[in-house]
Amino acid sequence: MDDLIHIAVVGCGYWGPNLVRNFNALPGTRLRMLCDRSKERLDHFRAMYPQAEMRTDVDTAVEDPSIHAVAIATPVHTHYKLAKASLLAGKHTFIEKPMASSVKECEELVQIASDQGLTLMVGHTFLYSPAIRKIKEIVDAGNIGKLLYMSARRLNLGLFQKDINVVWDLAPHDISIIQFITGEAPVAVNCQGGCNVRRGIEDVSNLTLYFAGGEVATIHSSWLDPKKVRDMAIVGARKMIHYDDIEPNQKIKIYDQRVEAPPHYDTFAEFQYSYHYGDMHAPHLVQEEPLKVECAHFLDCIRTGKTPLTDGRQGLDVVRVLDAASRSLKQGGARIDVVPSSRRRARPRKSRKS
Ligand SMILES: NC(=O)c1ccc[n+]([C@@H]2O[C@H](COP(=O)([O-])OP(=O)(O)OC[C@H]3O[C@@H](n4cnc5c(N)ncnc54)[C@H](O)[C@@H]3O)[C@@H](O)[C@H]2O)c1
């Protein structure tokens, strides 16, 4: 018996191979198994990972007693069933975003993981990126003043999904980033969208998040845009940050800019906004693949019993917002309250391998 964490990756389509590559390269782990319904996909990887078993019988594969952890990168509607089987078989489980198709499914997975004392982690990758960590550090240090609002855009042509709309596909990234930076979940949302290519599946959307303190964040998501855009404005009372994930080097720019309204004025003629234009600063960021950090964090949480930064509860909080957004879409953009989490106390996790 070695001391390594033996891992299986389920789902080897577009994203799964990135998990496979990282888990294979990280120390302290052994990539034992690749599972996919498609034999053709597995054949593609056979020569690349000769040490790993290739299995199409996913249900029995996750029950293999020699596997300690399972990472799931299949379409969203399959997450709940696969993750439940993995957790019930005693495996530490990583699920790609979004965690599952409903709040109820996520709550059940969180409960099973807690009852079993297992690590449950969700792949909200951006929370492991140096740029987002830096923005969080700047905001928490009070360097931009009171956080006023945020706006995010995630646009490109494709990749059209068959089982979910653009909100469930792209907005989880921005919702998780916004909740990480604000440190809280929104109390309500509204969401509007359009189905331009396939009936019933929104390919463009505008989602607004409302926070308890009155702050607002907007998220524009699209699979139907001529230009790839991944950016975000984080606006504080004293400074503003622009984050552009497409930029190879200067992903974050901090602008010493603000607008001030006079505190007192008697006549309309006296009212003057004062605009402040100062310097721009682009902080140095360590170059690190966020997914590598994320995979290493999953393994570390398994070894130490630490709660992952993006644990099941955090994944559930994102799905609560997506669920409210879906209800708002159905009601033509009505404002919908986000059901608050019950925050049940989790049992301590088992450390190391199960
Ligand atoms: N973290 C990120 O940045 C990021 C990026 C892209 C996708 N994702 C997520 O990764 C997941 C997969 O997305 P994708 O784009 O790779 O999808 P995909 O359709 O390209 O690949 C899914 C793979 O899963 C296989 N599969 C389907 N049902 C299965 C089942 N029941 N058992 C075993 N294999 C099954 C398919 O054969 C396919 O090879 C989604 O949750 C998606 O949101 C995350």
The ligand as a Gaussian input file, in Angstrom:
#p B3LYP/6-31G(d) Opt

LIG

0 1
 N      -13.749000      25.145000     -14.580000
 C      -13.812000      25.565000     -15.832000
 O      -13.233000      26.576000     -16.217000
 C      -14.617000      24.767000     -16.830000
 C      -14.455000      24.975000     -18.206000
 C      -15.205000      24.211000     -19.085000
 C      -16.109000      23.282000     -18.611000
 N      -16.249000      23.120000     -17.269000
 C      -17.214000      22.146000     -16.732000
 O      -16.747000      20.827000     -16.989000
 C      -17.870000      19.957000     -17.138000
 C      -17.753000      19.219000     -18.483000
 O      -17.828000      20.155000     -19.525000
 P      -17.214000      19.829000     -20.964000
 O      -17.292000      21.113000     -21.712000
 O      -15.923000      19.134000     -20.830000
 O      -18.308000      18.810000     -21.541000
 P      -18.124000      17.817000     -22.764000
 O      -19.500000      17.520000     -23.250000
 O      -17.112000      18.322000     -23.730000
 O      -17.508000      16.508000     -22.116000
 C      -18.221000      15.692000     -21.248000
 C      -17.669000      14.267000     -21.339000
 O      -18.370000      13.493000     -20.371000
 C      -18.744000      12.243000     -20.957000
 N      -19.950000      11.775000     -20.254000
 C      -21.205000      12.223000     -20.382000
 N      -22.028000      11.609000     -19.501000
 C      -21.234000      10.755000     -18.806000
 C      -21.498000       9.847000     -17.757000
 N      -22.702000       9.694000     -17.213000
 N      -20.454000       9.119000     -17.288000
 C      -19.219000       9.264000     -17.817000
 N      -18.911000      10.097000     -18.825000
 C      -19.914000      10.846000     -19.300000
 C      -18.965000      12.530000     -22.428000
 O      -18.801000      11.359000     -23.204000
 C      -17.891000      13.592000     -22.690000
 O      -16.688000      13.012000     -23.143000
 C      -19.121000      20.840000     -17.022000
 O      -19.578000      20.815000     -15.703000
 C      -18.584000      22.219000     -17.359000
 O      -19.358000      23.269000     -16.806000
 C      -15.508000      23.814000     -16.386000

